[in-house]
Amino acid sequence: MEEVVLGPMDCISVPAKVMRSFKNVGDTYGYLLVIIGGTENSTVSRPQDVIDAAAAAGLALDKDGKMVAAE
C-alpha cells in the first residue's frame, strides 16, 4: 500500500483498474475533482471487504452497481 499527501492545487494520476481511496487530512473543507477518461462505460468495481463494510454501515449495491442506502 502506498500513500501520498497532496497540497493545494496538486495533481495525481492513477491508472485504470487500480484500487484507490482519498481522505482529507487537513482541518478545512477540501475539493476533489475526478476526471475519468476513455470510451468504456463501466461501473466501479469494489473488493468484497469494501462491500461487506458498506453493508455493515447500511449500504448496498443497486442493480446498476451503485452504492446506495439499503432498503
Stockholm file with secondary structure:
# STOCKHOLM 1.0

chainA/1-71         MEEVVLGPMDCISVPAKVMRSFKNVGDTYGYLLVIIGGTENSTVSRPQDVIDAAAAAGLALDKDGKMVAAE
#=GR chainA/1-71 SS CCCCCCCTTCCCCCCTTCCCCCCCCSSSCCCCCCCCCSSCCCCCCCCHHHHHHHHHTTEEECTTSCEEECC
#=GC SS_cons        CCCCCCCTTCCCCCCTTCCCCCCCCSSSCCCCCCCCCSSCCCCCCCCHHHHHHHHHTTEEECTTSCEEECC
//
